[in-house]
Every structure is written in structure tokens, then in C-alpha cells.
Amino acid sequence: MISFKQLPLEAKAAVAAGVVFFSMMLSRSYLAEQLELRTRRWLLRLQMALFANALMLIGSLHVWRSTVTTFSRSSAASSFLFTPWKIAVFMFLALAHSSFFTLLFLVAEEPYFFSLAAYTCLGAYIILIFFLFTLGSVEQAYKFFAGRGAKAGTGNKNRTAMKPILAVVLTVVLTVVGLLNASQPPTVNSVDITVHKLPSAMNNLKVVLLSDIHLGPTVGKTKLAMIVRMVKALKPDITVIVGDLTDSEAAIIRPAVEPLGELNSPLGTYFVTGNHEYYTSDVSNWFELLKSFNIRPLHNENVKIISPGSTDDWFCLAGVDDIEADVLRYSGHGMDLKKALSGCSTDHAIVLLAHQPIAAKWALQERPDINLILSGHTHGGQMFPLHAGAYFLNPFFVGLYKVGQNTFVYVSPGTMYFGIPMRLGSRAEITEIILHS
């Protein structure tokens, strides 16, 4: 029987990831109610960082072998550039691995340069792994179709050397493009939606939708202030924030949140939790902080949005907790649609705020009479090559969907980004939704 010491490094990393994942499940299932909140918060974040790093180690070993070991066996190893190249690759991998730990130690009003550099390396790491895998698969396919009996020669060695070089060049180019794209202000996307049973007096009501701002290691006060200025310029009747506003505790990042106090939509500003709010284990403090800025959390509850001209003209705006609260066994929280829609008359339009598209799907299965659901979570894939995963894991990916005769679902691609300050194949968005009766 093979001992643990005899396993290859990739297998050891996989075992380590499995152990950490098991400990995460154990602590979620059996320790969640027994641990003090602050301890649980640190334990969860530490486990997630260790799990991600254990998985990444498998890829990092492949990157090292492809970009360093491959050339150490060639004439390139004698070049004076080889040692700086080895150091650069090592630093690149070290920064990528350290990115997950910045959530624990490097969160403030504005992002630290180290955090931006670490998450940029993480984004580049993902792209590089993709191209190394893809080009390796193409190479294996070429060898297969070229014939197994073909002799290895200079041409094969050149192709092997060109693979990591091409992967690195493509990664650098796409990283720069992604950084430039994400540095631009969010685009304002105007969407017209006809809402069944919306009172005629509320025709052309303007709702501004924000989602996935992710205040934390790489998004701070300056970017939030820019978003608030753009929202105010649109002069919405209602502003809604559908989750993942933050990745940190309220006390730590409070100064960065202050621009939200300038939102002054006449019919109110509303908020529902996303999965990342529950990762902070600080939801109650976030609710209190948002209330101090006149932003109302909809914690499985609803409000009547009444037309200024008539108390008889109104629709029901409801919000549900994110479904991750159930997974984490977060006390007092969890998606409760029945409670959220309590008192919402079927004679009036119902608009639901639910962070994850899967929650939107579940809500419509239970209550097909909901007229409009506003969600986020997917980031529109955020960056290549993550689009495929986001597309297949969510019943609604991005944009406007019509479900049945009188129901629409709109999924925001996100107003900022999570961690990695890059956008490839997607664009950050502030959504201006015009409701029609």
C-alpha cells in the first residue's frame, strides 16, 4: 500500500484540499451553533483560504514545471535571464496564493497595493492555467493524429518549448486588457420591463439596480463614491442593492461605506443579502450600518411602494435572504419566501429581490405569480475563462429573461467585481430599469 510520503505532490495537495473541505463541512454542520461569532468568522475564512490554496497548489506545480522545469533542461538554463525568470515565476505564484489571505489581514477604506497585486496575479494565474491546459490538450491531440509512431525530434522539442511561451504571452495580453476594462466606470444599461398589474399611475417608474459591489480588498471608498454619483445622476425613484455589497466586517470597512448615505431615492433604497454577506458572519452589524444610511434591509420581508399621487396605487417589493444562509446554518436567516411575501396581495404587482438566480428559480416554482425578480451573483462570468462555469451553474445567467406569460427575471452582471480587478468578456453595470404598466 502506498504511504502518504510516497504520493506525488499533486496527490498530496488533493488530499490536503479534501481534509480542509471535510473540516469546513464539519464546522458548518456541528460547530456553527457552538462557536462564538467572531471565532466562527475567522475559522470559515481561514478554511476557505486553505482550501483554495490546496487546490491551487496542484495548478502551481504544473505552472512551475511548464514555465521553469521545461527550460532548465535546455540551453535556456545557461542564460543570465533564467534566474530572474525563476524568481519572477515564484513571486507570481506566491502572490496568487496570498490573495485569499488579504481578506483576513488587508482590508481598509481603500485597497492596499499588495491586495491589488495579489488578486491581479490570481486572475492571471487562472488565465495561464487555462491556456497551459488548452495548448497541452491541442499538443496531445496533434501527437495522436500525427501518429503514435512518429519519432521525437527537434520539431517536437520546439513545440514543447513554444507552449508555455505562447501561454505566458496570451496571459499577459489578456491580463492587461482585463485590468483596463475593469478600471472603467460601470456602463449604464437601460432596460424597459412591462410589469403585469403595475398601476398606470406608476408607469415609467425608474428603478436602479446595483449588485455585487464587493467592498473589500480591491474595492474601496473611491469606487463606491463613483457608483453613488452615477446613481444620483440617473435620479431613480427606487434604488435596490441585491447582495454582495461587501466581503468584510462592518466595523473594519465602515469608512468606505459612507458614500451610500448620499443615496436619496424618493421611494427608498433597499438591500438584500448575498452569499458574501454571510461569509463575513457580520450580517446584523451590516443591517444596522445600512439603516443608519437610510437603506432598508429586506430580511424575508416586504414593503408597499405607494404612488405619491394615490394611496390605492402600489406594488409589493419583497426581499429574501440569500440561500447560502441555509448552507452555513446562519442563525435567524435563510430564504423564506412565504414570510417575505406575507401580505402581498395577488391583486397587485409583486417585485422580488433575490441575490442568486437559483433562488429566483425556486421562488417562481413556489409562487409563479411573482411579476419581476431582480438578481445578481453571476457577474456575467466576470472574466474569461470563468464564463462557462457561471453559465452552467445558474438557471439565469445575465440580462433579461421572460418566464411564462407575466414574469420577468433580470440578472445583473455586477456593478464592480469580486477580488480580481479584471473584466474579460463582461462589463460592470449599473442597471436603470424602467417599469411600464
NORPE-V423420 format. One record per helix or strand. SS is the DSSP state (@ for helix, = for strand). FROM is the first residue (numbers start at 1). LEN is the number of residues. If there is no record, write none. Layout:
SS,FROM,LEN
SS,FROM,LEN
This chain:
@,4,3
@,9,23
@,37,36
@,75,4
@,81,25
@,113,34
@,154,30
=,187,8
@,200,3
=,205,6
=,215,1
@,221,14
=,238,5
=,246,1
@,250,13
=,269,4
@,275,5
@,283,10
=,295,3
=,301,6
=,314,6
@,324,4
@,337,4
=,350,4
@,357,10
=,372,4
@,379,3
@,387,7
=,399,5
=,407,5
=,429,8
